[in-house]
């Protein structure tokens, strides 16, 4: 039995489509009227941590069967005495050991660490149109929440307003919009990260960014992602745009320059074109050549002036995983994001997403194993972020515990985009004059939202918190999607604080592999996390024998 059925009567949530391990629908729609847990959390915030209809109900867990190896097959440990991680000089009094006092701040990086309010970051939000439409919500929400936001690959290449001079970018209005929107509300927590792939490297994105923004921006090299093992894709429905993209150097399928294809498009036989990126390192045939190429690329970026450089890798296999950890460590990178299969994307071949690569928990378990090998040799291992199908606070806890002490952040992709969609839909319904600008999909509030209220103050649990943060005057510039983003972040924060307090960890850095247990033997074998009844069994026997 899977943990995830289509509905959860205790929280009064329901999936519109088929739920996956994360609890999200396999197909998440920007116009969805509700109401999965992540969707409703973007409105109700931390109140969704608890069963509904208090005073009228009791509730019991339905999660009694743990079959297979997944993050749902890990259980979170709790302890009945002690407290770790309190600030220096603070006593372990019950009055000081409140879950609201758990410190969730984290840092990542070598020479100039980045501070984050929460151990979260967004996935790479790149050239898909849905990322562009809702960028203000994602960027402003992430900036206010104090977490890193990643500008994904190909943003410059697909921008028809961008300008290349001598094959190098000299004007990039869409990239500028994305960076500057985040920086406007940044207060020293989090970071804006710009990702580069093959085409971005050719187009001179690294040179453009450093010349314009200096050390305000981090740069991320991309090896891959957990959803697919080929370059990124988008679909376009304009022949002119398809021709533009081919001239920009992309693979466009079918070929828009082919006269037969053009005729088929005009007759309606072909409805759109898929733009693909290129595979990296195709001209290299040995691991030694890849290492040399990678180190040269990092050295070049350092020479340009980049202080913070990260790497994103996908779920290729153990060799590539070891290469990413070793190279990133040796090069002194600031962050390595490891994306396991089971994540999501805006557009990828469906059966590829379903069948390729190493599932997240297996990849992450091996990443921790390999990192420990380097640490045992005295190396300062690169800080890591785990990605691949995460949506809830318990996911954050389990993944950080599994990868402790090397994992500093958890990367969320689709889950953290949902509040952007939802807020925009609400804003468009309440303010029809803004609907087109914010890309709202609703003409009126559905009952799932109107049951909570008729105004943004009533609908969003964190409306007043955001208002207090930015001020009443600036509030008019904050999209509702960003408010929803902050509301979801608050729920994830409170839930994570509760789980950490239950494990007697009052600082995030105290989390360890001892704080989780495997619910079945297979998971114990594959992750190295002990089976649940074996945890502390030796200590228990000593108590009984004393």
C-alpha positions in Angstrom: 0.0 0.0 0.0 1.4 3.4 -0.9 1.4 6.2 1.7 -0.3 8.4 -0.9 -3.9 7.9 -1.8 -5.8 10.5 -3.8 -7.3 12.1 -0.7 -6.5 12.8 2.9 -9.6 13.1 5.1 -7.6 14.2 8.1 -6.2 17.4 6.4 -9.1 17.7 4.0 -6.8 17.6 1.0 -7.3 15.9 -2.3 -5.2 15.3 -5.4 -6.8 16.2 -8.7 -4.7 13.6 -10.5 -2.5 10.6 -9.7 -0.3 11.3 -6.7 3.4 10.4 -6.8 5.8 9.8 -3.9 6.1 13.5 -3.1 2.3 13.8 -2.7 2.1 16.0 -5.8 0.0 15.0 -8.8 2.2 13.5 -11.5 0.8 16.3 -13.7 0.6 19.6 -11.8 -1.5 22.2 -13.5 -1.0 26.0 -13.1 -4.8 26.5 -13.3 -5.6 23.8 -10.6 -8.4 24.8 -8.3 -7.1 22.5 -5.5 -6.5 21.0 -3.3 -3.4 18.8 -2.6 -1.5 19.4 0.6 1.1 21.7 -1.0 -1.7 23.7 -2.7 -3.7 24.2 0.5 -0.5 24.9 2.6 0.1 27.9 0.3 -3.1 29.4 1.7 -3.5 28.1 5.2 0.2 27.9 6.1 1.2 26.1 9.4 -2.4 25.4 10.4 -2.4 22.6 7.8 0.1 20.8 10.0 -2.8 19.6 12.2 -6.0 17.6 11.6 -9.1 19.6 10.7 -12.2 20.2 12.8 -10.5 20.2 16.2 -12.9 19.4 19.0 -15.1 17.2 16.7 -12.7 14.5 15.6 -9.9 12.2 16.5 -7.3 11.1 13.9 -5.1 8.1 13.3 -2.2 7.4 10.9 -3.0 5.4 7.8 0.7 5.0 7.0 1.2 1.4 8.4 2.8 -0.4 5.5 6.3 0.4 4.2 7.0 -1.5 1.0 10.0 -0.9 -1.2 12.9 1.6 -0.9 11.8 5.2 -0.9 11.9 8.2 1.4 8.5 7.1 2.6 10.3 4.0 3.9 12.3 6.1 6.4 10.9 6.9 9.8 11.9 9.9 11.9 13.3 9.2 15.4 12.1 10.9 18.5 13.7 10.9 21.9 12.3 11.2 25.4 15.1 13.2 27.1 17.9 15.7 26.5 18.3 18.7 24.2 21.1 19.4 21.7 22.0 22.6 19.8 20.7 25.3 22.1 22.7 28.6 22.0 25.7 28.9 24.2 24.7 29.9 27.8 21.0 28.9 27.3 19.9 26.2 29.8 18.0 23.1 28.8 14.9 24.3 30.6 11.6 23.1 29.1 10.8 26.9 28.8 13.8 27.2 26.4 13.2 24.0 24.5 10.1 25.1 22.5 9.8 24.0 18.9 9.4 27.7 17.9 12.9 28.3 19.1 14.5 25.7 16.8 17.1 27.5 14.6 16.6 26.6 10.9 19.4 28.8 9.5 22.0 27.2 7.3 25.0 28.2 5.2 26.7 26.8 2.2 30.0 27.7 0.5 33.7 27.8 1.0 35.4 31.2 1.1 32.3 33.4 1.3 29.4 31.3 2.7 25.8 32.1 1.8 23.4 32.4 4.7 19.9 31.0 4.3 16.9 31.3 6.6 15.7 27.9 5.7 17.4 24.8 4.3 15.6 25.1 1.0 16.3 26.2 -2.5 14.3 26.2 -5.7 15.0 24.0 -8.6 16.3 25.6 -11.8 13.6 27.7 -13.4 14.8 28.2 -16.9 13.5 28.6 -20.4 10.1 26.9 -19.9 7.3 29.5 -20.4 5.7 28.6 -17.1 8.9 29.7 -15.3 8.9 33.0 -17.2 5.2 33.7 -16.6 5.4 33.2 -12.8 8.9 34.4 -12.2 8.0 37.4 -10.1 6.2 35.2 -7.6 9.0 32.7 -7.4 11.8 35.2 -7.2 10.1 37.7 -4.8 8.8 34.8 -2.6 12.2 33.1 -2.5 14.0 36.4 -1.8 11.6 37.3 1.1 11.9 33.7 2.5 15.6 34.0 2.4 16.4 31.0 0.2 18.4 30.6 -3.0 16.5 30.8 -6.3 18.0 29.3 -9.5 17.7 30.9 -12.9 17.8 27.8 -15.1 19.5 27.2 -18.5 18.7 28.8 -21.8 17.0 31.9 -20.6 19.2 34.1 -22.8 19.1 31.8 -25.8 15.3 31.8 -26.1 14.8 35.5 -25.4 13.9 37.2 -28.7 14.8 40.5 -27.2 18.3 39.5 -26.3 21.2 40.5 -28.6 24.3 38.6 -29.6 27.3 40.5 -30.9 30.0 38.2 -32.4 28.1 35.2 -31.0 28.4 36.6 -27.5 25.5 38.1 -25.5 25.5 41.9 -25.1 21.8 42.4 -24.2 19.7 40.0 -22.1 16.5 41.7 -20.8 14.8 38.5 -19.6 17.9 37.4 -17.7 18.2 40.9 -16.2 14.6 40.9 -15.2 15.0 37.6 -13.3 18.2 38.6 -11.5 17.0 42.1 -10.6 13.6 40.9 -9.3 15.3 38.7 -6.8 17.9 41.2 -5.7 15.3 43.9 -5.1 14.1 42.2 -2.0 17.3 40.4 -0.9 18.4 41.3 2.6 21.5 39.1 2.8 19.9 35.7 3.1 19.7 33.4 0.1 21.3 33.9 -3.3 20.4 34.2 -6.9 22.1 31.5 -9.0 22.4 31.6 -12.7 22.8 28.2 -14.4 24.7 27.5 -17.6 24.6 24.7 -20.1 26.4 24.2 -23.4 24.5 26.9 -25.3 24.8 29.4 -22.5 28.6 28.8 -22.4 28.8 29.4 -26.1 26.6 32.5 -25.8 28.9 34.1 -23.2 26.4 34.1 -20.3 29.1 33.8 -17.7 31.0 36.9 -19.1 27.8 38.9 -19.3 26.7 38.1 -15.8 30.0 38.8 -14.1 30.4 42.1 -16.0 27.0 43.3 -15.1 26.4 41.9 -11.5 29.8 41.0 -10.2 29.7 38.9 -7.0 26.0 39.5 -6.5 25.3 36.4 -8.6 26.4 32.8 -8.1 27.1 30.7 -11.2 26.0 27.1 -11.6 27.5 24.6 -14.1 25.0 22.0 -15.3 25.7 18.3 -15.9 22.1 17.1 -15.8 19.0 16.6 -13.8 16.9 13.8 -12.4 14.0 14.0 -14.8 16.0 13.2 -18.0 19.4 12.4 -19.4 19.3 14.7 -22.5 19.4 18.5 -22.7 16.4 20.7 -21.8 13.4 21.1 -24.0 10.6 23.5 -24.6 7.7 23.4 -27.1 6.9 26.4 -29.3 3.8 26.8 -31.5 5.1 29.5 -33.8 7.0 28.8 -36.9 8.8 32.1 -36.8 9.9 31.4 -33.2 11.1 27.9 -34.2 13.2 29.4 -37.0 14.6 32.0 -34.5 15.6 29.2 -32.1 17.3 27.2 -34.8 19.3 30.3 -35.9 20.3 30.7 -32.2 22.0 27.3 -32.5 19.5 25.0 -31.0 18.2 21.6 -32.2 14.6 22.2 -33.2 12.5 19.1 -34.0 11.0 18.8 -36.6 13.3 21.1 -38.7 11.5 24.4 -39.2 13.7 25.2 -42.2 12.4 22.1 -44.1 9.8 23.1 -46.6 7.8 20.0 -46.1 7.7 20.6 -42.4 6.6 24.2 -43.1 3.8 23.0 -45.3 2.7 20.4 -42.7 2.6 23.2 -40.0 0.5 25.4 -42.2 -2.0 22.6 -43.0 -2.3 21.7 -39.3 -0.6 18.3 -39.5 2.2 19.7 -37.2 1.1 21.8 -34.3 4.4 22.7 -32.6 8.2 22.3 -32.5 10.4 20.9 -29.7 13.6 22.9 -28.9 16.4 20.8 -27.4 19.7 21.6 -25.8 22.9 19.7 -26.5 24.6 17.0 -24.5 27.8 18.0 -22.8 31.2 16.3 -23.0 30.4 14.4 -26.1 33.9 15.0 -27.5 35.5 13.5 -24.4 36.0 9.7 -24.0 37.8 9.3 -20.6 37.2 10.3 -17.1 40.6 12.0 -17.0 39.6 14.2 -20.0 36.3 15.2 -18.3 38.2 16.1 -15.1 40.7 18.2 -17.0 38.0 20.0 -18.9 36.0 20.6 -15.8 38.9 22.0 -13.8 39.8 24.3 -16.7 36.3 25.6 -16.8 36.2 26.4 -13.1 39.6 28.1 -13.3 38.3 30.2 -16.1 35.3 31.3 -14.1 37.5 32.1 -11.1 39.6 34.2 -13.4 36.5 36.1 -14.6 35.9 37.0 -11.0 33.3 34.5 -9.7 33.5 34.0 -6.0 30.7 31.4 -5.8 30.4 28.5 -8.2 28.1 25.4 -7.9 27.4 22.3 -9.9 24.1 20.5 -10.7 24.2 16.9 -11.6 21.6 14.3 -12.4 21.0 10.6 -11.7 23.4 9.1 -14.2 25.1 6.4 -12.1 27.8 5.8 -9.6 30.8 6.9 -11.7 29.2 10.2 -12.6 28.2 10.7 -9.0 31.7 10.1 -7.7 33.1 12.4 -10.4 30.8 15.2 -9.4 31.6 14.9 -5.6 35.3 14.6 -6.2 35.7 17.3 -8.8 33.5 19.7 -6.9 35.5 19.1 -3.7 38.9 19.4 -5.4 37.8 22.6 -7.3 36.6 24.2 -4.0 33.0 24.7 -5.3 30.4 26.1 -3.0 27.6 23.7 -3.7 26.8 20.5 -5.4 23.1 19.7 -6.2 22.4 16.0 -6.7 19.1 15.4 -8.4 17.7 11.9 -8.3 15.1 10.3 -10.6 11.6 10.9 -9.3 11.8 14.6 -9.7 9.9 16.7 -12.3 10.2 19.1 -15.1 8.3 21.5 -17.3 8.8 19.4 -20.4 10.6 16.1 -20.8 9.9 12.8 -22.6 7.4 11.1 -20.2 8.7 7.6 -20.4 12.2 8.8 -20.0 11.2 10.4 -16.7 9.5 7.2 -15.7 12.3 4.8 -16.5 15.7 6.3 -16.6 18.2 7.0 -13.8 18.8 6.2 -10.2 15.9 6.9 -7.8 16.5 9.7 -5.4 17.0 7.8 -2.1 19.5 5.4 -3.7 21.5 8.1 -5.3 21.5 10.2 -2.2 22.5 7.3 0.0 25.5 6.6 -2.2 26.4 10.4 -2.3 26.7 10.4 1.4 28.7 7.2 1.4 31.2 8.7 -1.2 31.4 12.0 0.7 32.3 10.2 3.9 35.1 8.4 2.0 36.6 11.8 1.0 36.1 13.2 4.5 37.9 10.2 6.0 40.9 11.1 3.9 40.9 14.6 5.4 39.3 16.4 2.5 36.8 19.2 3.1 33.9 17.9 1.1 31.8 20.2 -1.0 28.5 21.3 0.6 25.6 19.4 -1.0 21.9 19.9 -1.8 19.6 16.9 -2.5 16.9 17.2 -5.1 14.3 14.8 -6.6 10.7 14.7 -5.6 10.6 16.6 -2.3 7.5 18.5 -1.2 7.0 18.4 2.6 8.8 19.1 5.8 9.3 15.5 6.6 11.0 15.1 3.2 13.4 17.9 4.2 14.2 16.3 7.5 14.7 12.8 6.1 16.9 13.9 3.2 19.1 16.2 5.4 19.5 13.4 8.0 20.3 10.8 5.3 23.0 13.1 3.9 24.3 14.6 7.2 26.6 16.3 7.8 27.3 17.2 4.2 23.8 18.2 3.0 23.0 21.9 3.8 20.0 22.4 1.5 17.0 20.6 0.0 16.1 21.5 -3.5 12.4 21.7 -4.3 11.2 22.0 -7.9 7.5 21.5 -8.7 6.3 21.8 -5.1 7.7 25.3 -4.5 6.2 26.5 -7.8 2.6 25.7 -6.8 2.1 28.7 -4.6 3.2 30.9 -7.5 0.4 29.5 -9.7 -2.1 29.6 -6.9 -1.4 33.1 -5.9 -1.6 34.4 -9.5 -4.9 32.7 -10.0 -6.3 34.3 -6.9 -4.9 37.7 -7.8 -6.4 37.4 -11.3 -9.8 36.4 -9.9 -10.0 39.2 -7.3 -8.5 41.8 -9.7 -9.6 41.1 -13.3 -7.6 44.1 -14.5 -4.4 42.3 -13.4 -5.4 38.8 -14.7 -3.4 39.0 -17.9 -0.3 40.6 -16.3 -0.1 37.9 -13.5 -1.2 35.1 -15.8 -4.2 34.2 -13.7 -6.4 31.3 -15.0 -9.5 31.9 -13.0 -12.5 34.2 -13.6 -13.7 33.7 -10.1 -12.6 32.1 -6.8 -13.4 28.4 -6.6 -15.1 27.2 -3.5 -11.8 25.6 -2.3 -10.5 29.2 -1.9 -13.6 31.2 -1.1 -14.2 28.9 1.9 -11.2 30.5 3.4 -12.2 34.1 2.7 -13.0 36.8 0.1 -9.9 39.0 0.4 -6.2 38.4 0.3 -6.0 39.2 4.0 -8.4 36.4 4.8 -7.1 33.9 2.2 -3.4 34.0 2.9 -2.3 33.0 6.5 0.9 35.0 6.1 -0.4 38.1 4.5 0.2 40.3 7.5 3.7 38.8 8.1 4.7 39.8 4.5 3.2 43.2 4.9 5.1 43.8 8.2 8.3 42.7 6.4 8.0 44.9 3.3 5.8 47.7 4.7 2.3 48.7 3.8 3.4 51.0 0.9 5.5 48.3 -0.8 2.8 45.6 -0.3 1.1 46.7 -3.5 4.1 45.6 -5.5 4.2 42.1 -4.0 2.4 39.5 -6.2 -0.1 37.2 -4.4 2.0 34.3 -5.7 4.9 35.6 -3.6 2.6 35.8 -0.5 1.5 32.2 -1.2 5.2 31.2 -1.5 6.0 32.7 1.9 2.9 31.0 3.4 4.1 27.6 2.2 7.6 28.4 3.4 6.1 29.2 6.9 4.3 25.8 7.0 7.4 23.9 6.0 9.4 25.9 8.6 7.0 25.2 11.4 6.7 21.5 10.5 10.5 21.1 10.3 10.9 22.9 13.6 8.5 20.4 15.2 10.3 17.4 13.8 13.6 18.7 14.9 12.3 19.5 18.4 10.9 16.0 18.6 14.4 14.7 17.8 15.8 17.0 20.5 17.7 19.0 17.9 17.4 22.8 18.4 19.8 23.8 15.7 19.6 22.5 12.2 23.3 21.6 12.0 22.7 19.0 14.8 20.7 16.7 12.6 22.3 13.4 12.0 21.8 9.9 10.5 20.8 8.7 14.0 17.6 10.7 13.7 16.1 8.4 11.1 15.4 4.7 10.9 14.6 2.3 8.1 11.1 0.8 8.1 12.0 -2.3 6.1 15.1 -4.4 5.8 15.7 -3.6 2.1 15.8 0.2 2.9 18.3 -0.5 5.7 20.6 -2.4 3.4 20.5 0.2 0.6 20.8 3.3 2.7 23.0 2.1 5.6 20.3 3.4 8.0 19.5 0.7 10.7 16.2 -1.1 10.8 13.9 0.6 13.2 13.9 -2.0 15.9 17.6 -2.3 15.8 18.2 1.4 16.6 19.2 1.7 20.3 18.5 -2.0 20.8 21.8 -2.6 22.5 21.2 0.3 24.9 17.7 -0.9 25.7 19.1 -4.4 26.6 21.6 -2.8 29.0 18.8 -1.0 30.7 16.9 -4.2 31.1 19.9 -6.1 32.4 21.0 -3.4 34.9 
